[in-house]
Amino acid sequence: MKFVAVTACPTGIAHSQMGAENLEQEAEKRGHDIEVEIQGAMGAENELTADDIAAADAAIIAADTSVNRDRFEDTPLVKGTIKDAVNDVEALMDEAEGAAGGDADTETTVGTDEADDADHDSGSPDARRGGDRSKSLVARLKRLLS
């Protein structure tokens, strides 16, 4: 099978690359081909072409930030978090294999722990994807240097 994937995290420094590497290794272990686009603070790396996406049996988006899904509309899509790609790549790849055998309209979301969901209230005004701004590297550096 042939897959395409996009990994993205808010800072794009380490987790995006780790997730991409895990996806590539798992796909190779299972005998699949995969092209992975990494999105981060510095922009996109290894950008997927329209031909890459058209040739894919399924697409995987492992992201904690917003990823434009319009270009994947005719490809079965599996969504997960970057945490899924880093810590549970086997489940993410299982879902992608299942989606590749299904309809092109299929969009699957890999579940997260209910405990994780309970910690985040999407309705609260201070909730945002990517964690607490006050704990970011830039915020800590500003506090350190001020």
Secondary structure, 3 states (H helix, E strand, C coil): CEEEEEEECCCCCCHHHHHHHHHHHHHHHCCCEEEEEEEECCEEECCCCHHHHHHCCEEEEEECCCCCCHHHCCCCEEEECHHHHHHCHHHHHHHHHHHHCCCCCCEEECCCCHHHHHHCCCCCCCCCCCCCHHHCHHHHHHHHHC
